[in-house]
């Protein structure tokens, strides 16, 4: 079963890459952007067919390795 | 005095650290990340470099390697552990010192000499140090120290800030901050002050003709403190 997780920076953490992307978008003429925050996306294929268990497993991975909870939040967005 | 330097895949300052420790009288051993047991040591050093190619987050993979369980136990039992640069990043990812190291504020890899101010000398690393300002070298892309407001309060209340980026006279301000670190923090202790993580490399300042001698001062003093 595939589980997708998204890791995003917490609100008060500086994201210089997101800022540069925002400025570049501005320079390209995309003037309607308020803010850009860059994150990470993971697609994890686990040996587990129960969606609840698969989700719990990836959640555990997020807490222990994939995200650093001092600066990042994680969200399981999809299981299929 | 015995020391051990851990080599992770992608470490590249491990041999420099070995040279520095040996030069000042430590009997040093190199330890592979996949080993489980540490040799008997008075000091463990996590060296600089790019462990696991800085994948995911700098230091995150290395912090889960087999040897780190022993390093964590060693630290928890009061043993001296020092992480330099990538070693500092590994320490924060392992939870041995608080906070995290973000990408440098201006997105540039910084490679230059900096001055750091030593404020807290009530610990084995800086006790009896004659100088207040040291010149070290930094070379990093993710050295921007960050922690939450609550963590910062706790760090300050417990005097856990080890060194600050400063000018040659010891003044700390935004202009002299190379990477955007909160409060110009360049190095930090755990609560008990037996674990030190810092971005600057003292091992690159141990030869008068090549660099400077402030690293020599640091290592000589460190050896005397733990003798």
Interface residues (C-beta under 8 A of the other chain):
Chain A: X13 X14 X16 X17 X20 X65 X66 X68 X70 X71
Chain B: X56 X57 X60 X64 X93 X99 X100 X102 X103 X104 X105 X106 X107 X144 X146 X147 X148 X151 X180
